[in-house]
Structure formats: structure tokens, C-alpha cells
Amino acid sequence: GNMSSRKGLNGACSVHEYTGSFIGQSAHFKMTSVCGHVMTLDFIGKYNSWDKVDPAELFSKAPTEKKEANPKLTMVKFLQVEGRGCDCIVLWLDCDKEGENICFEVLDAVLPVMNKPRGTERTIYRAKFSSITDTDICNAMNHLGEPNRNEALSVDARQELDLRIGCAFTRFQTKYFQGKYGNLDSSLISFGPCQTPTLGFCVERHDKIQSFKPETYWVLQAKVNPEKESSLTLDWDRVRVFDREVAQMFLNITKMAKEAKVESVSKKEKVKQRPLALNTVEMLRVASAALGMGPQHAMQIAERLYTQGYISYPRTETTHYPENFDLKGCLRQQANNPYWAETVKVLLSEGINRPRKGHDAGDHPPITPMRAATEAELGGDGWRLYEYITRHFIATVSADCKYLQTTISFSIGPERFTCVGKVVTSPGFTEIMPWHSIPLEESLPHCEKGDLFPIGEIKLLEKQTSPPDYLTEAELITLMEKHGIGTDASIPVHINNICQRNYVTVESGRRLKPTNLGIVLVHGYYKIDAELVLPTIRSAVEKQLNLIALGKANYHQVLEHTLDIFKRKFHYFVDSIAGMDELMEVSFSPLAATGKPLSRCGKCHRFMKYIQAKPSRLHCSHCDDTYSLPQNGTIKLYKELRCPLDDFELVLWSSGSRGKSYPLCPYCYNHPPFRDMKKGMGCNECTHPTCQHSLSMLGIGQCVECENGVLVLDSTSGPKWKMACNKCNVVVHFFENAHKVRVSPETCDSCEAALVDVDFNKAKSPLPGDETQHSGCVFCDPVFQDLVELKHAAMRHPMHRGGQGKRQGRGRGKGRRPGGRLNPKKPKDKMAALAAYFV
């Protein structure tokens, strides 16, 4: 039928409208989406401040609230606008626990604005589906159910536990260790109830490697010559011995024999089973081990393939197809792909094999291709993952691989030796998954019991036991699944977290090597309380959360009981932190011994040291004070100028020649001097009325793009002068080659921005009539029109600096301050005027 589409008010979600039939009645449909979770859990107000709150209070005293997950999307308002006046709602969120939780977030937003039900009329419906195909969608629409409150509650419980436990431990150990050590290259020393056991597995393997002591052993190797030109290598039945004299004795005994006698020849038909249907954990394992994709990246690609309709839902623990699953229909979709068309056509004509009986977790069917695709359509990693999923599916309905194994047993003197050969009789599923095929081996001679073969050589090989290698991502995923750490959906997130937070590095072969920090943390947890890092306690919590989802455990009781356990552990951890600190002392340098002298402290007038390792900061060893700095940029001394308030030497932060820069006072940056300033503000946001570096003296006009920003003159930028917004990344280049640029006390009559006095070099003046000086408004003066260019700063990271909140710009008028100027206002035609100026 006809359908109209439009963008919603948040600009991110489309709304599709059409008329159709719903439960036997004509209805007007509106179909839209959300972008992940609508809401997120967070602490209220002051409890988000690391400085004002004791982390121990986060376990019980700190109240939490649901906030919009992404305020910029205004998702709640968008849902309410679209849901207003609707009679019914059908929820088509992902069919897992997280999706169920989002269902109730959507309901909380739209139910208050929907039409009230008449009597006992049902208005809330839940669609259950596993793939985005016509058949599955129609089937879901014809069998609508209800959202599962218990599953949603289990997600709420997990969110609250992870928030309270993670924040308390993270805040405490970050503040404790960053206040003592200068070369800790990590801006956050985080703890997570799942993340920490995940790291524990990696460090456990590292410890085994470090403590490994190689042992020498000896192997007896014999070669026989069944024919003149050929030789056959035999394996010793004792495998190896660890005593050299004993090994030498066996060698001497066997060397006395001239021939090898065939003791037995056995032939046995063996089967290599086709794989079980594909679930999430197996897909992530293969993606890492065979395709070289990290679990997080693989999951993102799988989600994209699902939303585009190429595969079924990629989050499932099930490895068993439902009895009514249309295996032939799925297979027919693949009949024209050149890579496997032949195999598929043979299967369809000769009949498919019933897949092996796997595990039914009761969630979603296994991951299956739902639509044919080409490499050109999907490209790169998308195609590689899709190809594997498709080949795996075809393999599950193919025959097992069959081969004949021949084993010949020899005796040389009193010692027994064996050789084994394999010949494939029916390749089965290995045709579509050739990497599983039986390797070709040298062909064995035809022989019978009692046959004698001349001995080519017998020698003793000296070898050494080798240590295990670092864990691969695939092995880590297996360990996490085995011990119940995380879920099929969250396993990639936990692995990604320990990589991002500088606890492990990903080496070649996607092996995870712990860093110094990761090793010290895990050893510290073991020293204080091993349960913080062992998988046992988190595994027990996951079981409790599953009981909530099944309606067999009370949400509040599980929450209270678990938080009580971790609260006790936290207090013990705080009391015993010296144990971990002893380990830190060995690996990291104290603040006083780190960094290089940069600027003078305003209290003792001695040089403070600049510590470059993240998070970069200044440390005064005499006063034993540490001052935070803006991150992801360079810091240098600012002309040895001092702050008029506290006598600290100013420093200049810069994001590079193509970015922005501003001076700041280290003390004011950490301890805002005025009520309307927040922590993390530089001089370009300081409201000091007379300081030459402040917003009051250097602010020019309201930002042309963001609501609260003010364009501030960068007085260090000459001769390539610029002004930059003190909120967003807008940079305005102007008056190149000017000798001086100063902000005037006068304001523009038209837009109330501050006027600018410009002095040009005589040889390079762009002013008419060989003039070198001009005063005017950057926004309105026709002489300045061609000398202004708008750009966006090249930031090294979007969160380039701290400090949010509304400013009154160069405030006079409503926000009058002594010595200030008018806050620039945009006239109605201002944006049109700017369009003519800025490139």
C-alpha cells in the first residue's frame, strides 16, 4: 500500500505512516525507532562529583535516577509527540533482555500521552521475532504477546549493581593511585564486576608464562624403508622420557635390531561431525581466531547485517534449530551464489541432513543467513562475516566427513612404534568448510602382520617443554562463557573495556598481553580479596539475575543482598589498600620523581612538575598538591604571566596549529574563583572583570553556531590571528599578517559585539587607501568582510576539555558586572549576514 515517510523532530529517527488492518479493524499506523536505550541510570546531583562524596556512600545512600541516554536526541519528547493520541502500541524491540528493558522505557515515555483504554481494552502489544524477513514479521504480527516485566527488571538490577559497585571501586582506586604515581598512563583506573574477572583470566595466563620453567625431554624417532626410495617415520609409543640415561638405554636396545616387524594393521572408518548450529559465542570466537576481528567489531558488523535483513538475530545462546524451522527455504536463498551454489544444489536435490541436536536456551534460533548477498553488496568485513555464517549454516545441514584411518603397529626390539594414515572417503561438510578438512598425509605401504621392514635410522631427539602462549580473544571468550562472566551480548564489551583502559594490549594473532598496570591491579586484588577478581562471585550474581528474569527471585532482595556483600568488600579493600600500594611502588614512579619543571606554584613559588602521562597534570612536590589540566593537547608556559588572583603562573593549552588554544591558571582551573564558574574552565571562560586574559577583556561576540559559547580572541595566535568559541570547536580566522589585534571597550551599535582595533604592517595591509589601522565590528563592518573565515578546530578528541554550563559572555545589561561589556546578541538578519562573510 501507500506509505509516507518523514524525519522526526530529533532528526535521527524516521516516522513511516500508512493505513492497514490491526486485529480485524482498519487502523492508521505510525512506525518509528529508537537509538538503543532511551534512558540510562545515573546518580543524582552531588553524587556525580568525585570530590564531594565518599565512594562508600554509593552503595546505599546515593539515590539514582533514570536520565535520557542521549539528551541531544530528545528521544522522550520525540516519542511523546509521535505517541500523542494513539490508541495502541506494538513494541518491536530486539527480543532479548535488553530489548525487553527498552520496551518499558518506551512505555514510560508514551503511555501518559496515549488515549486512555476503554474499560479492560488491551493497548500494549509485544512482537516476538528473530529475523527481519517478510515471513517472520507477518508471523510476529499475527501472534502478538506482552512485554516481559521480569526480564526488564533483571536488566535494571544489572545496571544498578554495575553502576554502584563499579563507580565506588573506580573512584577510590583512581583517586588513590593517581594522587601518588606520575607514570600511570591511564586516565581511569576502573573496576567492573565483569571487567575485572575478565582481566583476571589474562593475568592468570601471564603468570603461568612467567613462572614456567622449561624441562628437557627425549624422544626416540625411528624411520623404516618399506621400499628403496621411500621412508616412513614412526612415533614412539612411550612418547617421551625425562631422563637422558633411560632414553640412551632405549636407543641402545633398539639399535641392536636390524629390522622392524609389523605387529598389527588396523583399519577403522571414522567420522568428523558437522558443526552444531551457530550461536553468538561461537561466532565471536571464529571472528577473532580466523577472521582477525575483535569481538566488539564483529558484534557491530553482525548487528548491521541483522538490521539490513541479511542474517537472523545475532544474540543467541541456542545451538539447536526449532522443529518448524524452514531449513530448505534458507538453503534455497543461497542456490545462486557462485561460491557455494554447487554444494547447495546437490543438497537440495539429494536431500538435506537433519542438523545435530544442540542446546536450546529458549531465546532465539541460531544465527542463520536470511537473504542472499554478494561481496559487492556487503564489502570488506561485512562480507567476510556473512560468508562464514552462511558456510557454517550450509555445513550444519551437510553430511559428516568420513575417512578411513589405518594404524600400523611396529616392534623394534622390545620397543613399540606406530604410524597412522588417513584417507577421506566422503568429504561431507568439509567441502563448504575446507579449513576443517582432513590433512593429506603420506600414504602408508600395504603390509600385513609379521612383515619385516629394514630400519633406515634410529635417533634420540632432545626437546624442551614450552610455556603456554598469551590468551587469544577466542580462548578468553570460551573461559568467560564457561565461568558465566557476562552474557552473549556483553562479553565483547568487557573485552573491549580491558583493552581501552590500558590493562591489556592486543598482540599479533589477537593475543591479549596484560600491561604493567593490569598485572599489578590483579595481583593487588588477589592480595587483598581474591573474590574481587575470581569469576565465582560474578557467576553467582549472573545466576541471581537470571532468576529475576524467570520470575523466581525478588528484584529488591537480590539487589540489596549483592550490594551488601560488595559494600563489605569495599570497606575491607579501602582498609587494606596498602597491600596493593606495595605492588604499585615496584612498577610506578612517585609523583615527585616524575615529569619536568614547567610553571611556578602560587603558594610556595617553586617550580611545579608537568606530568605528561595520562591524565596530564601539574604536581607541586613542596606543597604536595596536584592540579588537573585539560587533556588531549599540548601544555606550555604562557609568557611567565601570573594570575592576579592567586599568583600561579599561567600555562597555555593548545590542540595544534589547526585547532584552538587558551591560557589557564592551574589553581583557578581546579578551584573556580567565581560563583558562576565551574571546575575545568580556562581564562577564556573566566569572569574576572579586569584581568587581561579573561573573557571580560578578550570576548568579542556570541558564537555563530552554539547557544552558550562566546568567541574569544586568541591573543597568542598572531600573525595568523583567530578567535575561538569557548564552548564548541568553532574557530574564526581573521586579519592575517596584522601587527596587532586588540578588543576595544566599544560595542557595535547593530549587534552589540565588541569592536576590534587592528594594526596592519604597512607592506601587507589589505585596508583600502594604504591605511594600516581600522576599528570595527567583526560581524558587521564592510571593511572586514573579506578578512574573516569560519572554520572548525581540529580536535584530537571530542571531549577536548572540561567545563560546561551557561555563560553570560561579556556580560553587562542583565548580567551587569563592573568593567564588563554588553553580551553580544544576534539580530534577526545576523545569520544571513554571516553567510556572506564566512566560507
Secondary structure, DSSP 8 states (H G I E B T S, - for coil): --EEEEE-TTSSSEEEEEEEEETTEEEEEEE----S-SEEEEE-GGGG-TTTS-GGGGGTTS-EEEEES-GGG-HHHHHHHHHTT-S-EEE---SSHHHHHHHHHHHHHHGGGS---STT---EEE---SS-SHHHHHHHHHT-B---HHHHHHHHHHHHHHHHHHHHHHHHHHHHHHTTBS----S-----TTHHHHHHHHHHHHHHHHH----EEEEEEEEE-SSSS--EEEEETT--BS-HHHHHHHHHHHHT-SEEEEEEEEEEEEEE-------HHHHHHHHHHTT---HHHHHHHHHHHHHTTSBS-S-----S--TT--HHHHHHTTTT-TTTHHHHHHHHHH-----------SS-----B-S---HHHH-HHHHHHHHHHHHHHHHHTS--EEEEEEEEEEEETTEEEEEEEEEEEE-GGGGTSGGGS-----------TT-EEEEEEEEEEEEE-------BHHHHHHHHHHHT-S-TTTHHHHHHHHHHTTSEEEETTTEEEE-HHHHHHHHHHHHH-GGGTSHHHHHHHHHHHHHHHTT-S-HHHHHHHHHHHHHHHHHHHHHTHHHHHHHHHHHS-BGGGSSEEEEE-TTT-SEEEEE-SSS-EEEETTTTEEEE--SSSEEEEEEEEE-TTT--EEEEEE--TTS-EEEE-HHHHHS-SSTT--TT--GGG---SS-TTSHHHHEEEE-SSSSS-EEEEETT-TTS-EEEESSSSEEEEE-TTEEEEEEEEEE-TTT--EEEEEEE-GGG--SGGG--EEEE-TTT-GGGGGGEEEEE---SSSS-S---S---TT--GGG--TT--------TTHHHHHHHH--
